[in-house]
Amino acid sequence: MRRFAIIILISFLSVPAVMTAASRVDPPVYELSVSIEPTSGSMTVRGSVEFPLLPSASNFKFNLHETFVITKLTVNGEEAKFSYAPMEGQLPLPASRGVVVELPKGFVGSRIRMNIEYGGTLKVLPEFNASPDLRHSLDDQVNSRMVELAGYSSWYPQFIFGNAINVSLTVSLPQNWTPICSGTEISRSVKGNRMITRWSSPKDMDILILASPEYRKRSLDAAGVHVEIYDTQLPEHFLTKDGAQIASVLKLYSTTLGDANIPGGTVKHVYSPKRKGQGKAGIARPGLIVTSEGLTLDSLARDPKFSLFQGIAHELGHYWWNFGIEQGDWVNEAFAEYFSAIAVQKISSEEEFRAVMSDYRNQVAALPSDAPSLATVPQWGNFVVRYYKGALMLDELRQTMGDEKFFQAAREFYQTHTGKPTSTADFRAFWTAKLGGQSKLLDAWLNSTGGTLPDRGATKTIE
């Protein structure tokens, strides 16, 4: 997300009986087959989910779209009783309800394989940002214009957000539709009048399906990465610039930090043909960025020179910065945001970089006195704290350490912690060691509340 975006804060169902620390090294495995009928807006899903279970559990829970009807559910091959319950977790998940599954009598084991079949149509809600009631809006749609399915609609069984999941996905659509999913495309074939695609995403956090009968595709290769851009009606000059910007940011980040895990070596930037939606820069998933085409067209109508540069740089940054967990998720957002500002500095201009940092300072200064510190901000808490105050702290560390030592440390931090759950305590320990005698500055930033910025005062650059 970017500073001009409206932010959606998602908290998926928390399931203590299912998701333990072990699930971070033994992630849930989804194998799903999805058949979508865009004209009627309907879909059917069948498949399985494997996940760890606490030994003391007598049941487990997940969220699913409230209009979907479950027609079959088994646990380790045995039919299981289930009931519907209120959704657990915070809005917005406006069309979700909880499903409680009883374990079969005599069940023994620490891992569940749930086979499930269900289907229906998505509840019709306003597009996100199309209504002032954002809590009851939804990005996801299935209709004759487009398909967009992600965690926002709870179209697949959801347990918890933020941990890795392993996904194998088969998607069936009318033959003239172009599907795009996160991860790597394994195969594509036509059966009858249906387009069947298979996808693999072993290190994902969501299951995304995008499709349209109108998608156009542009491709380029840069910085060792294949870039694909999908749209339906954006002007050529804008898309050409978009591709060049993505290539330049990928080159900067890979040179500075090392290679990231980009599935299949391909980055897909998809302009979903919705009219509104989340912000202008959109969302990032492994190898995939999704942006609202409608909001982009509106911005271009107001300013023909409009650019998504920093917003896209932030989303690309998540291919590197994606390992902070729970309360420490601010680590991901602070680094992605600050490195998007660095992209502005290195690729655009020093003047624009200073303007960005000034904007961050103004936003932080306007925080109320009871705004949480970085060390205590909740996972889905104050956006300005997590993004902008975090970015300002990283800039202060850079000024204190000097460019060479800061970027060396940032590269080491990424390469040491990538793929590992990383907390605020892990961040504090690593950067305290790098700052040495200046570590009190780090503590001041992490612990300060409200909009007051810590004063470096007489702190000198580390020699």
N, C-alpha and C positions, 0 to 999 in steps of 0.2 A: 504494500500500500504506500501511498504518498501523502504529503502534507495537504494536498488539495482533495484528498479522497474522503468519502464518508466510510467509516470503518464498521465492519460487521465483526462482532466478537462471538465466537462459537465456543460453547463448552459442551462436549459430548458426554454421554452417560458415563458416570464413574461406577465401576463395578468391582468392589473390593474382593468378591469371591472369585473373580476371573483374572483380573489384571494385577499381577504382582511384579516385583522387580525382575523376576525370572523371565517375564514376557518380553523384556527388552533384549534378551539374548536368544529367546525362543519365541519369536513373534507369531501372531495369528497368521494363518495361511488361508487365503480365500481362493476358491476355484468356482467361478460363476459363469453361467451361460445366460445371456440376456437377449430376448427377442422384443424388438420395439416396433410398434405400429404408429408412426407419426400422425397419420390422418385421423385416427380415432383417439390419439393421445394415450394409448394403453401400452402396457409392457408386462411381460412374464419373466420370471427369474427362477432358475433352479441351480443348485450347486451345493457346496459344502464350505464350512468354516472349521478349521482346527485351531484350538487355543488351549493354553494351560489353565488349570483349575486348582484352587486351594483344596487340600485334603478334607477340610471340615465342611465344605460347601454341600448344601442339599438342593440348591438350585442355581441358576445363573440368569442374567438379564441382559437384554440389548434393546436398542431403539429401532423402530421401523416406521415407515410412512403410515399414517393413520388410516388411509383409504385402501391400503393393500390387504388382501385376504390371504392368510397362510393356509394352503391346502394340504401340506405334508410337512412333518417335522420329526426327525428321528435323532437319537443320541447314541452314538456308537452302534448303529444298526438297529436299535430298538425304538419303537414308537414312544414318544414322550408327550406328556400332558403339558399344555401351556395355557396361559391366561394373559389378558391384556391389562395394563396398568398405566397410571399416569407416567408421562415421560419424566425421567430423572435428568437433572442438569439444568443449565441456565438457557433462557432464550437468547438469541433467536434460533430455535429449531421449531418453527411455527406449526408444522404439520406432522410432528412425530408423536408416537406413543410408545410406552414401554411394553416389552414382552417378557414374561417371567416363565422360565422353563424348569419343570421339576425333573430332577435326575431319576432315572429308572431305579426301582428298588434293587438293592444289592449291587449298585454301581461301585466299581473299584477302579481307581486309576487317577492320574494327575493331568490327563490331557483329554479334551473332548473333541469328537468329530461330530458336528451337527450337520445333517443333510436337511435341506429346506427347499420348498417350492412355494411360490406366492406370486401374486400379480394384482393388477388394477390400474387405475389412472391417478396421476398426481392431483392433489387438491389444487384447485385454481385459486391462486393468490396474486396480488399485485407484484410486479417485478420489484426487486429491491431498489430503493431510491425513487420509486414511482409514487410512493405514498408516504405521508408524514409518519404513519404508524409502521416504522421499520421492523418492529418486533413481529409483525404479521405480514411480512413480505418475503419473497423467495426468488432467488436467482434461477433456480432450476425449472426447466420447462420441457414438455414433450408435445409438439404440435406440428402442423404442416410446414412451418417455416424453419424450425430448428429443434435440436435436442441438446440440452445441457443438463447433465446429471452429476452431482457431486454430493458431498456429505451434508450439504444444506437441506436437502430434501429427505435425508435418511432413506434413500432408495435401496440401500443394502444394509444388512444387520450391523449396527454400530455398537461398539463396546466402549472405547475410550479414544480420545483424540491426542495425538502427539507422539505415540509410540509407533515404531515401524510396523508395517504389515507387508506380507508377501502375497502378491496378486497374480493369478492367472485368469484371464478374462476372454470370453468369446462373445462377440456382438453380432446380432443378425438385424439387418435393416433392409429397406427396399433397395433394389440394385442401383438406382440412380443417386443414392445418398453417399456422401463422403464422411466416414467416421474417423475420429481422432481421439486417442486415449493417451493417458500418461504411460510411461515406460516404453518398451520396444515392440513394434509390430512384428509378429512371428510369421503370419501367413495371411493371405487374402485370396478368396475364391468366390465364384458365383454359383449358387445352387438354385435352379429354377429362376425366380425373379428376385432373389435375395442376395445381398452382399454379406458374406461371412468373413469377419476378421478375428484374428486371435492376437492377444497382447500379453506381455509378461512385464511385471514391475516388482522385482524382489525387494526393493527398499523404498516403499511408498508410505504415505500417511493418509491416503484417500483413494477413492476409486472414481476416476473421472471418465465420462463419456460425452463427447461432443460430436455433433453431426449436422449437416445441412445439405440440401440438394444443390445449393448455389456456391459452395466453397470453391475459390480459386487458390492455386498453390504456386508459390514462388520459392526458389531454392538458391542457396549459395553456400560456399565452403570458406571457412575462415578460422584461423587459430586452431587448426586441427579438429574443428567441429563443423558438422553439417547443420545448416540453419534452414528451416522451412517456415514460411509465413502463409497463413490462411486468412482469407477475407472474402466478403461478397461484393463490396462496392466502394472501397476506399480508393483515393486517387493514387496513381502510379508513383508520383514524386514522393508522396508521404511514405509509401511502402519501401521504395528504394532507400530512402533515408533511414527508415526503421531497420532494415537489414544491415546497413553499414554501421549503425549505432550498436546493434547487438554484437556484431563482429568485433568492434573496437573494445567494447566492455569485456567480452570474453577473453580477448587477448591480454588486456590489462590485468584482469583478475588471475588468469592462469600464470602470467609472468610473475606477479607479485606473490601469489600464495601457493602455486603448484596446481596440478590438475584436480578437477572435481569429478565426482561420480555423475556423469551425464549418460543415462541409459542409451545404448546403441550409438553414442557419440553424436546424437541429434538433439537440437533444441527446436521445439515447435512453438511458434508464437501464433496463437489462434485469436482472431477477432470474432468473438461469438456474436451472431446477428441479433442480440437482444437490444432493446431500446434504452434501457437504463442499466441497472446492475451496480456492482461494487466498484466504486471509485473509477479512476481513469486508467490506472496502471494494471489493476486486476489482481490475480492470484497466481502463485507459483506452485507447481508440483514437479516431481522429478522429470526433467527434460521438457517441461510444458509450462507455458505462460498463457493465461486466458484473460483477454481484455474485452471490455464492452465496445462493440463497434458503434452502437448508437451514441454513447457518450463521446467517443472519439470524433464522430461526424459532427456532433454539436459543437465540440471545441474547435474543430477546423472551420466551421461556419462563422464562429466568432473571431477566430484568428488564423488566417491561412498559414502562418508560420508556426503554429502550435506543434510542440514536440513532446513525446512521452519519455524523453531520454533518461531523466533521473529516476522516474518511476520504474522503467524497465530495468535500469541498472540495479535498483533495489531488489526487484524480483529475481534477476539473475544472480544477485549476491547470495540468495538462499540456496543455490547449488553448492556453495561453500559453507555458509553459516546456517546450519540446520540441526545443531546437536544440543542446544540448550533445552532443558526439560523442566516441566512444571513451573514453579515460580521463576526459575532461571531461564525461562524462554525469552526474557528480555535480552539475553546475550545474543540470540539469533537476530532479533530485530535491531538492536543497537549497532551491531557490526554490519548488517546489510544496509542500514540507513547511512552509516558513516562512510562505508565504501562506495555507496552511490554518490555521496558528496565528493569523495576522492576522484571518482570517475568524472564528475563535472570539472574538478580542478585540473586533472591530467589531460582530458580529452577536449574540454570546452575552453574554459579560461579561469584564471585566478580571480578575476572580478566576480564572475558568477558564483564561484566557490565561496567567496566572502559574503555574498548576498544570501546564500543558503545558510551559512553558519549564523549570520545575523538573524535570519528568520527563526532558526532554532532557539537562539537566545531569547528572542521576543516571546516565543510560545512558552518557553519554560518560565520566564519572568511572570507570565500571566497565571501561572498555576496557583490554586488556593493554598493557604498556609498548611492545610492538613493533607496535601497531596503526598502519597507514600514515597519512600525512598526507593532507589533501585534495589536495595537489598531486601525490601519487603513488598514491592509491588506485586499484586496477584498476577497469575498467568494471563488472565484476560482483563487486567486492570488498566490503569490510566495510560492512554496511548502516548501522550506527550512525554511522560516519564520514560516509558519503555523505549521509544524511538529517539526522541530529540535530546532528552537529558542524557541518555546512554551515549548518543553520538557525540555530544559535547564533552562528556567524560573522556571518550576515546581520543578526541582532538586534544584535550589537555594532556593526556599521556603522551601523545605524539610530540607536543610542544616541549614537554619535560625531557623526554628521552632523545629527541632528535629523530629525523626521518629514518636514517639508516637502522638504528637500533629498534625503533618502533616497528618498522615493516618486517625486520627479521623476527621480532617477537610475535607479531601477528601471524606470520607464516608458520612459526613453530607451534603457536597455540592451535591454529587450524589443523595442522598435520598430526599433532599429539592427540587432539580431542575428537576429531571427526569420526563419526560412527559410534561414539561413546556418549552415554547420557551425561550431560555436563550441568552442574548446578552453579548457583551464585558462589558457594564456598569454593568450588573448583576454580572459578574465574578469579576469585580473590587470592587464592594461594598462588596461582601461576603468575599473575601480574605483580603481586607483592614481591615475589622473588626477582622479577625483572627490574623493579623500581629500586630495590635495595633501600638506601637511606631515605628515599622519598616516598615510602609506602604510606605515610600518614595522609598524603594527598589522595591516594586511592581510597582509603577509609573514609575520608571526608566526603568524597563524591558518592560512594556507595551508601552512606548512612544519612546523608542530608535529606530533609523533607521540604515540602513546599517548593517555592520558586526561587529561593536564594541559591546562587551558585557559589561553591567553595572558592576561596581566594588562594591562589598559589603563592601569593606574596613574594617572599624572598627565595622561594625554591629555585635552584639553579638547574640548568640542563645537566643530565648525567654525563659524566666524563667517561 
